[in-house]
Amino acid sequence: MSSSTSDAFRMKQILDYIGKVEQHYMKIHKSVSMYMQTLAKLRDRGEDVATAITAYSDSETSLLAKSALKGFAENLFIIEDYRTAQLIRLETKVLETLERGAVYCRESKDQVKKLFSAAGAKGAKGKIPHDKSAPKPSSDKDQQSPLSENLKASRELEEEMDRFEKKKLRNIKMLISDAVHIELAFFSKALEMQTLCYKSVAMISEDQDFQQFRNTLQPFAKPSTSAEKGVALDSNFNASSGDRRWQEYSKEGEESERLPKCCPSLIPDARSSHECTSVDDVKMDVKAKGTNDRSIN
């Protein structure tokens, strides 16, 4: 196998290796992009759930349940905000790293082609001509210069591949570590907020909420009962007050009947003053008045 054939085979082998790395970068980039699209849809659905729970809490009659559901919905919104931050970090630290890795692969392929082209050109210049009439190299130094140029090109190619391999390993390690850190940061925050969601729901007391529900329905469920009680109280009060007034009036009538009919002028005096409040006192006054009339006659 000639040197040119071996160089072409070696170049093809190196270019295929770099091309496979580039393809893997693009496949991972596509997969991460689809994963991020799924996360974005999940975030939108989570916000829809939080919005629906907020609307339900607004219609809740129990104050304790209303507060608990609102707190639950607010924590869900915060979780989706963390998911948005997760998407932004994945885009900047993972997708962009994969894109830069693919670009670096293309640049490395171009650099490898240039090195092989330069080595081939130098090798062609250093070839010994087969024509006997052609001038021979003047010294051993001129014969060794093409060999040294080939060694130099080989070293440059090895250095280029070493740089490519180190950067490839560094990039894949960095982007996977960043992806794991991003996921851990999100899930730690999500776990914290989910704990608050659980505590918010645990605040709901079935017994207290049910009693509050019964209390809210009581004024509307028994309006006639309270009205009837009010009417009954008013009627009893009116009846009792009427009875008291009738009894007082009847007592006054009985006392007026006890007075002598011949002395109607004494009736108002008996009612207005405290001096003649009984029938005996009235009779004594009448006798005294008759005695005075006879003594005058």
C-alpha positions as CSV (number, residue, x, y, z in Angstrom):
1,M,0.0,0.0,0.0
2,S,1.4,3.3,-1.1
3,S,1.8,6.3,1.3
4,S,-0.9,8.3,-0.6
5,T,-3.4,5.4,-0.2
6,S,-2.7,5.1,3.5
7,D,-3.0,8.8,4.0
8,A,-6.4,8.8,2.2
9,F,-7.6,5.9,4.3
10,R,-6.4,7.5,7.5
11,M,-8.1,10.8,6.5
12,K,-11.4,9.0,5.8
13,Q,-11.2,7.2,9.1
14,I,-10.7,10.4,11.0
15,L,-13.4,12.3,9.2
16,D,-15.9,9.5,9.7
17,Y,-15.1,9.5,13.5
18,I,-15.7,13.3,13.7
19,G,-18.8,13.0,11.6
20,K,-20.3,10.4,13.9
21,V,-19.6,12.7,16.9
22,E,-21.4,15.5,15.0
23,Q,-24.4,13.3,14.3
24,H,-24.7,12.3,17.9
25,Y,-24.6,15.9,18.9
26,M,-27.4,16.7,16.5
27,K,-29.5,13.7,17.7
28,I,-29.1,14.7,21.3
29,H,-30.0,18.3,20.4
30,K,-33.2,17.1,18.7
31,S,-34.1,14.9,21.6
32,V,-33.5,17.6,24.2
33,S,-35.6,20.0,22.0
34,M,-38.5,17.6,22.0
35,Y,-38.1,17.1,25.8
36,M,-38.3,20.8,26.3
37,Q,-41.4,21.1,24.1
38,T,-43.1,18.4,26.3
39,L,-42.1,20.4,29.4
40,A,-43.5,23.6,27.9
41,K,-46.8,21.8,27.2
42,L,-46.8,20.3,30.8
43,R,-46.2,23.8,32.1
44,D,-49.2,25.1,30.2
45,R,-51.4,22.3,31.4
46,G,-50.2,22.9,35.0
47,E,-51.2,26.6,34.7
48,D,-54.6,25.6,33.4
49,V,-55.1,23.4,36.5
50,A,-54.0,26.2,38.8
51,T,-56.4,28.6,37.1
52,A,-59.3,26.1,37.4
53,I,-58.7,25.6,41.1
54,T,-58.5,29.4,41.6
55,A,-61.9,29.8,39.9
56,Y,-63.3,27.0,42.1
57,S,-62.0,28.7,45.2
58,D,-63.8,31.9,44.3
59,S,-67.1,30.1,44.3
60,E,-66.4,28.3,47.6
61,T,-68.7,29.3,50.5
62,S,-66.4,28.0,53.3
63,L,-63.8,30.6,54.1
64,L,-61.3,28.0,55.3
65,A,-61.6,25.9,52.2
66,K,-61.5,29.0,50.0
67,S,-58.2,30.1,51.6
68,A,-56.7,26.6,51.4
69,L,-57.6,26.2,47.7
70,K,-56.2,29.6,46.9
71,G,-52.9,28.7,48.6
72,F,-52.8,25.4,46.7
73,A,-53.3,27.2,43.4
74,E,-50.7,29.8,44.1
75,N,-48.1,27.1,44.9
76,L,-49.0,25.4,41.6
77,F,-48.4,28.6,39.8
78,I,-45.0,28.9,41.5
79,I,-44.1,25.4,40.4
80,E,-44.8,26.3,36.8
81,D,-42.7,29.4,37.1
82,Y,-39.8,27.2,38.2
83,R,-40.5,25.0,35.2
84,T,-40.2,28.0,33.0
85,A,-36.8,28.7,34.6
86,Q,-35.9,25.1,33.9
87,L,-36.7,25.5,30.2
88,I,-34.6,28.7,29.9
89,R,-31.6,27.0,31.6
90,L,-31.8,23.9,29.4
91,E,-31.8,26.1,26.4
92,T,-28.9,28.2,27.4
93,K,-26.7,25.5,29.0
94,V,-27.6,22.3,27.0
95,L,-28.9,23.2,23.6
96,E,-26.4,25.9,22.9
97,T,-23.5,23.6,24.1
98,L,-24.7,21.0,21.7
99,E,-24.9,23.5,18.9
100,R,-21.4,24.7,19.6
101,G,-20.2,21.1,19.7
102,A,-21.6,20.4,16.2
103,V,-20.0,23.6,14.9
104,Y,-16.7,22.5,16.4
105,C,-17.0,19.2,14.7
106,R,-17.4,20.8,11.3
107,E,-14.5,23.1,11.9
108,S,-12.3,20.1,13.0
109,K,-13.2,18.2,9.8
110,D,-12.1,21.2,7.7
111,Q,-8.9,21.5,9.7
112,V,-8.1,17.8,9.1
113,K,-8.7,18.1,5.4
114,K,-6.3,21.1,5.3
115,L,-3.6,19.2,7.2
116,F,-3.9,16.2,4.9
117,S,-3.8,18.4,1.8
118,A,-0.7,20.2,3.1
119,A,1.0,16.9,3.9
120,G,0.2,15.5,0.4
121,A,1.5,18.6,-1.3
122,K,4.8,18.5,0.6
123,G,5.1,14.8,0.0
124,A,4.6,15.3,-3.7
125,K,7.4,17.9,-3.8
126,G,9.8,15.6,-2.0
127,K,9.3,12.6,-4.3
128,I,12.5,11.4,-6.1
129,P,12.0,11.5,-9.8
130,H,12.4,8.2,-11.8
131,D,13.8,9.9,-14.8
132,K,17.6,9.3,-14.9
133,S,18.1,12.6,-16.7
134,A,16.6,14.6,-13.9
135,P,18.9,16.2,-11.4
136,K,19.5,14.3,-8.2
137,P,19.3,15.9,-4.8
138,S,22.5,17.7,-4.0
139,S,22.8,16.6,-0.4
140,D,21.3,14.3,2.3
141,K,19.7,17.4,3.9
142,D,17.5,17.9,0.9
143,Q,16.5,14.2,1.0
144,Q,15.5,14.4,4.7
145,S,13.5,17.6,4.4
146,P,10.4,15.9,2.9
147,L,10.5,13.3,5.6
148,S,10.7,15.9,8.3
149,E,7.8,17.7,6.7
150,N,5.7,14.6,6.7
151,L,6.5,14.0,10.4
152,K,5.6,17.6,11.2
153,A,2.2,17.2,9.4
154,S,1.6,14.0,11.3
155,R,2.3,15.7,14.6
156,E,0.0,18.5,13.7
157,L,-2.7,16.1,12.8
158,E,-2.3,14.2,16.1
159,E,-2.4,17.4,18.0
160,E,-5.6,18.4,16.2
161,M,-7.2,15.1,17.1
162,D,-6.1,15.3,20.7
163,R,-7.6,18.7,21.0
164,F,-10.8,17.5,19.4
165,E,-11.1,14.5,21.7
166,K,-10.4,16.5,24.8
167,K,-12.9,19.1,23.9
168,K,-15.5,16.5,23.0
169,L,-15.2,14.8,26.4
170,R,-15.2,18.1,28.2
171,N,-18.3,19.3,26.3
172,I,-20.3,16.1,26.8
173,K,-19.4,16.0,30.5
174,M,-20.3,19.6,31.0
175,L,-23.7,19.5,29.2
176,I,-24.8,16.3,31.0
177,S,-23.7,17.7,34.4
178,D,-25.5,21.0,33.7
179,A,-28.7,19.1,32.6
180,V,-28.6,17.0,35.8
181,H,-28.1,20.2,38.0
182,I,-31.0,21.9,36.2
183,E,-33.3,19.0,36.8
184,L,-32.2,18.7,40.5
185,A,-32.8,22.4,41.1
186,F,-36.3,22.2,39.6
187,F,-37.3,19.0,41.4
188,S,-36.0,20.3,44.8
189,K,-38.0,23.5,44.4
190,A,-41.0,21.6,43.1
191,L,-40.8,19.2,46.1
192,E,-40.7,22.2,48.4
193,M,-43.8,23.8,46.8
194,Q,-45.6,20.5,46.6
195,T,-45.1,20.2,50.4
196,L,-46.7,23.6,50.8
197,C,-49.6,22.4,48.5
198,Y,-50.2,19.4,50.8
199,K,-50.1,21.6,53.9
200,S,-52.6,24.0,52.3
201,V,-55.0,21.1,51.5
202,A,-54.5,19.7,55.0
203,M,-55.8,22.9,56.5
204,I,-59.3,22.0,55.3
205,S,-61.4,20.7,58.2
206,E,-64.4,18.8,57.0
207,D,-66.4,19.2,60.3
208,Q,-65.8,23.0,60.5
209,D,-66.5,23.5,56.8
210,F,-69.7,21.5,57.0
211,Q,-70.9,23.3,60.1
212,Q,-70.2,26.6,58.4
213,F,-72.1,25.4,55.3
214,R,-75.1,24.6,57.6
215,N,-74.9,28.0,59.2
216,T,-74.8,29.7,55.8
217,L,-77.9,27.8,54.7
218,Q,-79.9,28.2,57.9
219,P,-81.2,31.7,57.2
220,F,-82.4,30.7,53.8
221,A,-83.8,27.3,54.8
222,K,-86.1,28.4,57.7
223,P,-87.3,32.0,57.0
224,S,-90.9,31.3,57.9
225,T,-90.0,29.8,61.3
226,S,-88.3,32.8,62.6
227,A,-91.1,35.1,61.2
228,E,-93.7,32.9,62.8
229,K,-91.8,33.2,66.1
230,G,-91.7,36.9,65.8
231,V,-95.5,37.1,65.1
232,A,-96.2,34.8,68.0
233,L,-94.2,36.9,70.4
234,D,-95.9,40.1,69.2
235,S,-99.3,38.5,69.6
236,N,-98.5,37.2,73.0
237,F,-97.2,40.6,74.0
238,N,-100.3,42.3,72.7
239,A,-102.6,39.8,74.3
240,S,-100.9,40.0,77.7
241,S,-100.8,43.8,77.6
242,G,-104.5,43.9,76.5
243,D,-105.4,41.6,79.4
244,R,-103.6,43.8,81.8
245,R,-105.4,46.9,80.5
246,W,-108.8,45.0,80.6
247,Q,-108.1,43.9,84.2
248,E,-107.2,47.4,85.3
249,Y,-110.3,48.8,83.6
250,S,-112.5,46.1,85.2
251,K,-111.0,46.8,88.6
252,E,-111.7,50.5,88.2
253,G,-115.3,49.7,87.2
254,E,-115.8,47.5,90.2
255,E,-114.5,50.3,92.5
256,S,-116.8,52.8,90.8
257,E,-119.8,50.5,91.3
258,R,-119.1,50.3,95.0
259,L,-119.5,54.1,95.5
260,P,-122.9,55.5,96.4
261,K,-125.0,56.7,93.5
262,C,-126.2,59.7,95.4
263,C,-122.7,61.2,95.6
264,P,-121.4,61.2,92.0
265,S,-119.3,64.3,92.8
266,L,-117.2,62.2,95.1
267,I,-116.1,59.7,92.5
268,P,-113.5,61.9,90.8
269,D,-112.2,62.9,94.2
270,A,-111.8,59.3,95.2
271,R,-110.0,58.5,92.0
272,S,-107.7,61.5,92.1
273,S,-106.8,61.8,95.8
274,H,-105.4,59.4,98.2
275,E,-107.6,60.7,101.1
276,C,-110.8,58.8,100.1
277,T,-109.8,55.6,98.6
278,S,-112.2,53.2,100.3
279,V,-116.0,53.0,100.7
280,D,-116.0,53.4,104.5
281,D,-114.2,56.7,104.2
282,V,-116.8,57.9,101.7
283,K,-119.7,56.9,104.0
284,M,-118.1,58.7,106.9
285,D,-117.8,61.8,104.8
286,V,-121.5,61.6,103.8
287,K,-122.6,61.2,107.4
288,A,-120.5,64.1,108.5
289,K,-122.0,66.3,105.7
290,G,-125.6,65.3,106.7
291,T,-125.0,66.2,110.4
292,N,-123.7,69.6,109.3
293,D,-126.8,70.2,107.2
294,R,-129.2,69.5,110.1
295,S,-127.2,71.6,112.5
296,I,-127.5,74.5,110.1
297,N,-131.3,74.0,109.8
